[in-house]
Structures are given as structure tokens and as C-alpha cells.
């Protein structure tokens, strides 16, 4: 399950996974992001805030996650992974092979620092 909100004045989407990710989660997230992008050329950032990665509900959830990344990575400039997950330390290097966004990891309690980095024009 994903809850999300758009900080439209900052051009940032905040995503908070709290349980296994589903196809419907990505359909709803895609609609929100696509609605924003219909009126704007890009988003400054995507902030993913979760203590641990919850995995996917099923194979369809995984496929829709991949489709979301494929369809949006060129229009989102930065991604902040705000988590205590051990995978987050390797994510920036791994993501560099698949997405055009700059990816940076932050500890779970560093939400404000991650948001400030996304809002900044400096990399």
C-alpha cells in the first residue's frame, strides 16, 4: 500500500509505502504524477519515505512499479530514498544504470534534509 501527496508548489511527489505494493497503488500514483506533468515539463523530485521496503503484493505490482519508473524517470529530476533499508545504500549506484534522475539515500529520520535537497537547484 502506498499513500502519496504532491507538493505542487515545490514540484515534488512524496510517496510513503506502508505495505506490499500493488498494481492499484501505481495506477493511482501514475494518475497524480501524470496530471501534474500534463501542465508542467518536469517534477523536481520524488521522495520515498519508508522504514523498510515492503515488497510487492504480487507480480502485477512489480510490473506496474517497473512501468512507473520507465514512464516517469526522464521527467523527475531527483529521487530521495528516505529509509533505514540496507538496500538504500546501493540504490544510487544501481539506479544510475536505469534512470536519468539523480538518486540519493537518506536515513529514515532525515526527511527534512531530503526534502531540502529535492527543493534545491544544486545537485
C-alpha positions, 0 to 999 in steps of 0.5 A, spaced: 500 500 500 502 506 498 499 513 500 502 519 496 501 527 496 504 532 491 507 538 493 505 542 487 508 548 489 515 545 490 514 540 484 515 534 488 511 527 489 512 524 496 510 517 496 510 513 503 509 505 502 506 502 508 505 495 505 506 490 499 505 494 493 500 493 488 498 494 481 492 499 484 497 503 488 501 505 481 495 506 477 493 511 482 500 514 483 501 514 475 494 518 475 497 524 480 504 524 477 501 524 470 496 530 471 501 534 474 506 533 468 500 534 463 501 542 465 508 542 467 515 539 463 518 536 469 517 534 477 523 536 481 523 530 485 520 524 488 521 522 495 520 515 498 519 515 505 519 508 508 522 504 514 523 498 510 521 496 503 515 492 503 515 488 497 510 487 492 503 484 493 504 480 487 507 480 480 502 485 477 505 490 482 512 489 480 510 490 473 506 496 474 512 499 479 517 497 473 512 501 468 512 507 473 519 508 473 520 507 465 514 512 464 516 517 469 524 517 470 526 522 464 521 527 467 523 527 475 529 530 476 531 527 483 529 521 487 530 521 495 530 514 498 528 516 505 529 509 509 533 505 514 533 499 508 540 496 507 538 496 500 538 504 500 545 504 500 546 501 493 540 504 490 544 510 487 549 506 484 544 501 481 539 506 479 544 510 475 544 504 470 536 505 469 534 512 470 536 519 468 534 522 475 539 523 480 538 518 486 540 519 493 539 515 500 537 518 506 536 515 513 529 514 515 529 520 520 532 525 515 526 527 511 527 534 512 534 534 509 531 530 503 526 534 502 531 540 502 535 537 497 529 535 492 527 543 493 534 545 491 537 547 484 544 544 486 545 537 485 
